[in-house]
């Protein structure tokens, strides 16, 4: 492997590609739902440009997160491989990379999408990279709950890109992701608790224990179940989405209940993996439902 290719892969790794892909997917759902019927060529072009801008800013936020948390990442097996944690990339390289991505993405959104989307996306960057990473994460065990607002913004960004406003439909999508984030992340934190203890971060399983966290995972899946019914209740979707939402949400609640009553690291891993399936298929069902006659 050439030096240029190796360095390129290191910079790409800073963007947390899998996380950013999910962010862009959720933003795309917001874009599709914002356009009634089959999108015109101009809508498709606008959506692609908006996805590119959102991807760049999201990648910048991820890179800045890697920079700020390099010391913490180095102490955790899950993140010790990151280029900022193992010293393959310097602080200045990571900072410059994040600045370039954020500037480029913001300029694309402002110039070719609309100012509202640019400002909302930039506010999301600040919320995740600064408010969550720098302030909340090392300060409170409720960090993932409060900071989850930034992670729930992608559908709102997508909606704003196509409509130029933020409507109740976009806020419903926001609420679903906001309530999905705590049980998703705490399931991970349960079986990675020793890593978080070593890192010094006040994650809920570290500060309040395993049993308390498991209960809250289950309770959040119940509240999330109710939120997942809102698209149907508000008239955004039909029975197809409702059926998918009930099955998927019942599955998440069942995992949460089993985790609460009979914990094991293996079950926590399965719960975490199912949470990803839950959100992906839920939004996919919403997308398919949008085009049903």
GIKAQUI-V852447 format. One record per residue. N is the residue number from 0. RES is the residue in one letter. SS is DSSP state (hx for helix, st for strand, lp for the rest). PHI is phi in whole degrees, -180 to 180 (999 if undefined). D_FIRST is the distance of its C-alpha to the first C-alpha in whole Angstrom. Layout:
BEGIN
N_RES_SS_PHI_D_FIRST ; N_RES_SS_PHI_D_FIRST
END
This chain:
BEGIN
0_X_lp_999_0 ; 1_X_lp_-69_4 ; 2_X_hx_-61_7 ; 3_X_hx_-62_8 ; 4_X_hx_-66_7 ; 5_X_hx_-64_6 ; 6_X_hx_-66_10 ; 7_X_hx_-60_11 ; 8_X_hx_-67_11 ; 9_X_hx_-66_13 ; 10_X_hx_-64_15 ; 11_X_hx_-63_15 ; 12_X_hx_-62_16 ; 13_X_hx_-62_19 ; 14_X_lp_-79_21 ; 15_X_lp_50_21 ; 16_X_hx_-52_21 ; 17_X_hx_-65_23 ; 18_X_hx_-66_26 ; 19_X_hx_-66_25 ; 20_X_hx_-61_26 ; 21_X_hx_-67_29 ; 22_X_hx_-61_30 ; 23_X_hx_-66_30 ; 24_X_hx_-61_31 ; 25_X_hx_-66_34 ; 26_X_hx_-65_34 ; 27_X_hx_-63_34 ; 28_X_hx_-60_37 ; 29_X_hx_-61_39 ; 30_X_hx_-65_39 ; 31_X_hx_-63_40 ; 32_X_hx_-68_43 ; 33_X_hx_-77_44 ; 34_X_lp_-106_44 ; 35_X_lp_-65_47 ; 36_X_lp_70_47 ; 37_X_lp_-76_44 ; 38_X_lp_-69_42 ; 39_X_lp_-80_43 ; 40_X_hx_-58_40 ; 41_X_hx_-65_41 ; 42_X_hx_-67_40 ; 43_X_hx_-63_37 ; 44_X_hx_-62_36 ; 45_X_hx_-63_37 ; 46_X_hx_-64_35 ; 47_X_hx_-64_32 ; 48_X_hx_-65_32 ; 49_X_hx_-63_33 ; 50_X_hx_-62_30 ; 51_X_hx_-63_28 ; 52_X_hx_-65_30 ; 53_X_hx_-66_30 ; 54_X_hx_-60_27 ; 55_X_hx_-64_26 ; 56_X_hx_-69_28 ; 57_X_hx_-65_28 ; 58_X_hx_-63_24 ; 59_X_hx_-65_25 ; 60_X_hx_-63_28 ; 61_X_hx_-65_25 ; 62_X_hx_-64_23 ; 63_X_hx_-65_26 ; 64_X_hx_-61_27 ; 65_X_hx_-62_24 ; 66_X_hx_-67_25 ; 67_X_hx_-65_29 ; 68_X_lp_-102_28 ; 69_X_hx_-60_25 ; 70_X_hx_-68_28 ; 71_X_hx_-68_29 ; 72_X_hx_-59_26 ; 73_X_hx_-65_25 ; 74_X_lp_-91_28 ; 75_X_lp_-114_27 ; 76_X_lp_-59_25 ; 77_X_lp_-65_25 ; 78_X_lp_-125_23 ; 79_X_lp_-63_22 ; 80_X_lp_-79_18 ; 81_X_lp_-60_18 ; 82_X_lp_-58_17 ; 83_X_lp_-76_20 ; 84_X_lp_-77_22 ; 85_X_lp_-96_19 ; 86_X_lp_84_19 ; 87_X_lp_-70_15 ; 88_X_lp_-122_17 ; 89_X_lp_-80_21 ; 90_X_hx_-60_24 ; 91_X_hx_-67_24 ; 92_X_hx_-64_21 ; 93_X_hx_-66_22 ; 94_X_hx_-65_25 ; 95_X_hx_-64_24 ; 96_X_hx_-60_22 ; 97_X_hx_-63_25 ; 98_X_hx_-65_27 ; 99_X_hx_-65_25 ; 100_X_hx_-61_25 ; 101_X_hx_-64_29 ; 102_X_hx_-65_30 ; 103_X_hx_-64_28 ; 104_X_hx_-64_29 ; 105_X_hx_-65_33 ; 106_X_hx_-65_33 ; 107_X_hx_-61_32 ; 108_X_hx_-67_35 ; 109_X_hx_-70_38 ; 110_X_hx_-77_37 ; 111_X_hx_-115_37 ; 112_X_lp_-114_38 ; 113_X_lp_-168_41 ; 114_X_hx_-60_41 ; 115_X_hx_-60_42 ; 116_X_hx_-64_39 ; 117_X_hx_-62_37 ; 118_X_hx_-69_40 ; 119_X_hx_-65_39 ; 120_X_hx_-68_35 ; 121_X_hx_-66_35 ; 122_X_hx_-64_38 ; 123_X_hx_-65_36 ; 124_X_hx_-58_33 ; 125_X_hx_-64_36 ; 126_X_hx_-62_37 ; 127_X_hx_-82_34 ; 128_X_hx_-73_32 ; 129_X_hx_-109_35 ; 130_X_hx_-62_38 ; 131_X_hx_-76_36 ; 132_X_hx_-67_33 ; 133_X_hx_-84_35 ; 134_X_hx_-99_39 ; 135_X_hx_-74_39 ; 136_X_lp_-58_37 ; 137_X_lp_-86_38 ; 138_X_lp_-104_42 ; 139_X_lp_-141_43 ; 140_X_lp_-69_42 ; 141_X_lp_-90_43 ; 142_X_hx_-56_40 ; 143_X_hx_-71_38 ; 144_X_hx_-73_41 ; 145_X_hx_-70_42 ; 146_X_hx_-69_38 ; 147_X_hx_-62_38 ; 148_X_hx_-61_40 ; 149_X_hx_-67_37 ; 150_X_hx_-68_35 ; 151_X_lp_-90_38 ; 152_X_lp_-76_38 ; 153_X_hx_-49_35 ; 154_X_hx_-63_38 ; 155_X_hx_-66_40 ; 156_X_hx_-63_38 ; 157_X_hx_-63_37 ; 158_X_hx_-64_41 ; 159_X_hx_-63_42 ; 160_X_hx_-63_39 ; 161_X_hx_-91_41 ; 162_X_hx_-107_45 ; 163_X_lp_78_45 ; 164_X_lp_-150_47 ; 165_X_lp_-124_46 ; 166_X_lp_-107_49 ; 167_X_hx_-57_50 ; 168_X_hx_-60_47 ; 169_X_hx_-65_44 ; 170_X_hx_-71_46 ; 171_X_hx_-65_46 ; 172_X_hx_-63_43 ; 173_X_hx_-58_42 ; 174_X_hx_-62_44 ; 175_X_hx_-60_43 ; 176_X_hx_-68_39 ; 177_X_hx_-60_41 ; 178_X_hx_-80_43 ; 179_X_hx_-74_40 ; 180_X_hx_-61_38 ; 181_X_hx_-60_40 ; 182_X_hx_-66_40 ; 183_X_hx_-63_36 ; 184_X_hx_-76_35 ; 185_X_hx_-68_38 ; 186_X_hx_-61_37 ; 187_X_hx_-65_34 ; 188_X_hx_-64_35 ; 189_X_hx_-64_38 ; 190_X_hx_-91_35 ; 191_X_lp_-111_33 ; 192_X_hx_-60_36 ; 193_X_hx_-67_35 ; 194_X_hx_-61_32 ; 195_X_hx_-69_34 ; 196_X_hx_-64_37 ; 197_X_hx_-65_34 ; 198_X_hx_-72_33 ; 199_X_lp_88_37 ; 200_X_lp_-77_36 ; 201_X_lp_-83_40 ; 202_X_lp_-72_39 ; 203_X_hx_-55_42 ; 204_X_hx_-64_41 ; 205_X_hx_-78_41 ; 206_X_hx_-84_44 ; 207_X_lp_-120_46 ; 208_X_lp_93_45 ; 209_X_hx_-65_44 ; 210_X_hx_-63_47 ; 211_X_hx_-62_48 ; 212_X_hx_-66_44 ; 213_X_hx_-60_45 ; 214_X_hx_-62_48 ; 215_X_hx_-69_46 ; 216_X_hx_-59_44 ; 217_X_hx_-63_46 ; 218_X_hx_-62_49 ; 219_X_hx_-67_46 ; 220_X_hx_-65_45 ; 221_X_hx_-68_49 ; 222_X_hx_-65_49 ; 223_X_hx_-62_46 ; 224_X_hx_-54_48 ; 225_X_hx_-63_50 ; 226_X_hx_-64_48 ; 227_X_hx_-68_46 ; 228_X_lp_-86_50 ; 229_X_hx_-63_50 ; 230_X_hx_-55_49 ; 231_X_hx_-71_51 ; 232_X_hx_-63_54 ; 233_X_hx_-84_53 ; 234_X_lp_94_53 ; 235_X_lp_-77_50 ; 236_X_lp_-142_49 ; 237_X_lp_-111_51 ; 238_X_hx_-66_52 ; 239_X_hx_-60_48 ; 240_X_hx_-63_47 ; 241_X_hx_-58_49 ; 242_X_hx_-63_49 ; 243_X_hx_-64_45 ; 244_X_hx_-64_46 ; 245_X_hx_-66_48 ; 246_X_hx_-64_46 ; 247_X_hx_-65_43 ; 248_X_hx_-70_45 ; 249_X_hx_-62_47 ; 250_X_hx_-62_44 ; 251_X_hx_-66_43 ; 252_X_hx_-63_46 ; 253_X_hx_-65_46 ; 254_X_hx_-62_43 ; 255_X_hx_-62_44 ; 256_X_hx_-66_48 ; 257_X_hx_-63_46 ; 258_X_hx_-65_44 ; 259_X_hx_-66_47 ; 260_X_hx_-85_49 ; 261_X_lp_-147_47 ; 262_X_lp_-73_44 ; 263_X_lp_-155_41 ; 264_X_hx_-60_37 ; 265_X_hx_-62_37 ; 266_X_hx_-69_39 ; 267_X_hx_-62_37 ; 268_X_hx_-62_34 ; 269_X_hx_-63_36 ; 270_X_hx_-64_37 ; 271_X_hx_-61_34 ; 272_X_hx_-65_33 ; 273_X_hx_-66_36 ; 274_X_hx_-60_36 ; 275_X_hx_-67_33 ; 276_X_hx_-64_34 ; 277_X_hx_-56_38 ; 278_X_hx_-67_37 ; 279_X_hx_-63_34 ; 280_X_hx_-72_37 ; 281_X_hx_-61_40 ; 282_X_hx_-73_38 ; 283_X_hx_-64_38 ; 284_X_hx_-64_41 ; 285_X_hx_-63_42 ; 286_X_hx_-67_40 ; 287_X_hx_-62_42 ; 288_X_hx_-59_45 ; 289_X_hx_-61_45 ; 290_X_lp_-104_45 ; 291_X_lp_-73_48 ; 292_X_lp_-68_51
END
